[in-house]
């Protein structure tokens, strides 16, 4: 949110907070969610950069298209391990996976 908009809202009496405060998440819970979102975004980007459909990636993983869709949206049923394994199957190095984990996700950075 832009600083001037944030200032106007606070001056009007609104309390502005993030998802962590709204959902009463611990720092550790927020960090895990952040990692999952970043990995999911990296997976989607790598898949599209490779020119693969969700169905084609599913075949590489021995999974289904709907599971890949859930992975790319960081669905609660998707583990961090599955996201990491999928990136490795697509050719990501350990260093690239590490950078993905450390990156702020586009959703949370907004």
N, C-alpha and C positions, 0 to 999 in steps of 0.2 A: 504494500500500500504506500502511496506517495506520502511524503512527510507532511505536506500542507493539508492533505485530506485527513490524515491522522490527527493533526493539530485541531482542525475544525471540529471533528467528532468529539475529541476530548473536551474542547471548550464548550460544546453543547451538552456536556454531561454524560456522554457515552463512555463506557469502559471498554477499551480495546485490548483483546488478548488473543493468544494463538490457540491452536487445537490442543496443545499440551495442557494449558490451563483449563480450557473448556471441558476436556475429558478427564481432567485430574490424573494425568499420566505422570509416572516417575520419570526422571531423566533417562534411566535405563530403558524403560518402555518406549519413550519417544525416540531414543537412539536406534532401537531395533526397527521401529516402524520406518524411520528415515532410511536405514540401510535397505530394507525391503523395497521401498519405493524407488530408491536409486538403482538397485539391481534390476527391478522390473523395467524401468525406463531404459537401462542399458541393453537389456535383452531385446526389447522391441526395436530399438535403434539398430542394433547389430543385425537382427533378422532382416529388417527392411533394407539396410545397407548391402546385405548379401543378396538381395532380390528374392528372398524366400517368402512364401505365404505361411500363414500359421499352420496350414495343413502339411506343408512340406517340412516345416520344423518338427511338427508332431511325429512325422514318420521317422525323422532322424533320432528322435528321443524315444521312440516306441510308445508314444502316447497318443492323445486325441487333440483335435483342433480346439475343442472347448477347454481342455486343460491348458493349452498354450495361451488362450485368451485370458484365462484366470491368472496365469503367471504374469502376463503383461500388465494386468491391472492390480497386481500385488494382493490378490484375494487372500483372505485369512486362512484358507485351506492350503495355501502354497507355502512350503518351507523355504528357508534361506538356502538350505542344501540343494534343493531342486533348482532354484534360480542360479546358483553358482555352477552346478553341474551342467545346466543348459548353456550357460555362457561358454563353458569350457568345450562343450560339444561343437559350438559355433566357431571355435578357434581362438577364443580369448585366452590371453596368457594370465598367469597368476597375478602379475603386476597390474594388468588391465582390470581384473576383477577387484583387486585392492583399491584401485583408483575409483572404480564404480561405487564401492562400499563407502569410500570417504567423501564422495561428491554429494552435495545437497541436491535433493530431487526437485524437479521443476514445480511440483505441486506444493511442497512445503516452503519453497523459496518465495512463492507468490504472496 
